[in-house]
Amino acid sequence: MIEVDGKILETTEGGFLTDANDWDEHVAAVLAASIPIALTEAHWEIVRFIRNYYLRFHHLPNTRMFVKAVQKEFGEEKGTSRYLHRLFPESPLKYACLIAGLPKPPGCI
């Protein structure tokens, strides 16, 4: 569980929100701090992108498709594993989803 603005929110053992509807930008900041990642506008761009992707398609992509989707949306410079790893070390898709209040992505440990 995490506390945000006096409200207790349920999380999984891995820190993912159990209800994506509990998410807002304050929640995202608390989730990011738990990793720890200091959110910049570049992080927000990817977090908002993956959240919108999930809300639109009702599923999460695998890592390869995530990189391709970012590339399609933001161009060659941002649509690379290297760029995404600089923002979200170790596992870009996993940590972008965690911060975005989404479920743990398929295939992530």
N, C-alpha and C positions, 0 to 999 in steps of 0.2 A: 504494500500500500504506500501511497504517497499523499502528502498534504499540500494542497495548493489553495491559497487564499482562504484558509480555514476550512476547506472542504477535503474530506478523505476520499481518495479515489483508489479503486481496486486495480492491482497490477498482477501479472503472472510472476512466477518465480524469477523469470528472466528480465522483469522490469517493464514489460509491454502492458499497456492499458487493456483491461478486459472489456471495456466498452468504448469504442471509438467516438461515441457521441459525447464523452466527457472531455474531449480535447478542445483546447483553445491555445492561443500563443503563450499564455502564462504557464499552462501545463507543459507545453513544448520546452520552455526554458528550464523548468524543473527537471524534466526528463533528460535534457541535454546536459545539465550540470551533474547529473548522476553518472555520466559516462567517463570522464567529463569532456564536454565539447563546448567551447565558447561560440555561440551562434553569431555568424556574420550574415550579411545580405546574401552571400553566395550559398551559405547553408540553407537559409530560408527559401531561396529559389528552388532548391532540390527538395526540401521538405514539403513545400506547397505543391510541387509537381507530383511527387509520389502520392500525396494525399488525394489530389484531384484525380490521378490515374485510378486509384483504388475506388473512389466514389463513382467514377464513370463506368469502370469495367467490372466492379465487384469481385476483383481478385488481384493478387500481386504477381508481378512478373518474376521470372528467375533472374539471376544476376546478369546473364548475357543480354536478355531482353530489356532489362532495366537500363543498361549502358546504351543500347541501341535506341531506346525510347528517349533518353536524355539527349542523345546525339541528334535525333530527329527534331526535338523541341528547341534545343539551344545551340546546335551547331557542333562542328568537329572539335573545337577547342574544349568544350565542356563535356562532350559525349565520349570521354575516354575513362578507362579504369584508373589511370594515373591521376587525373583531375579529381575524380570521385574519392579516391583513397587519400588524397591530401585533405579533403574536407572531413571524411569519415574514416579514420584509420582502422585497419583490420577488416572491416566488413561494411562497405558503403550502403548496400541495400538494407542490411539488418539495422544499422544505426539510424538511417534516414527513416525507416518505418517506425522504429521505436520512438523517435522524436516526434514523428507525425501522428502518433497515437494509434497506429495500425497494428494488426496482428503480426506475429513473427512470420517472416517470409518463408516460402517453401525452400527446403534444402539448407537452411541456415542452422548452424549448431549453436 
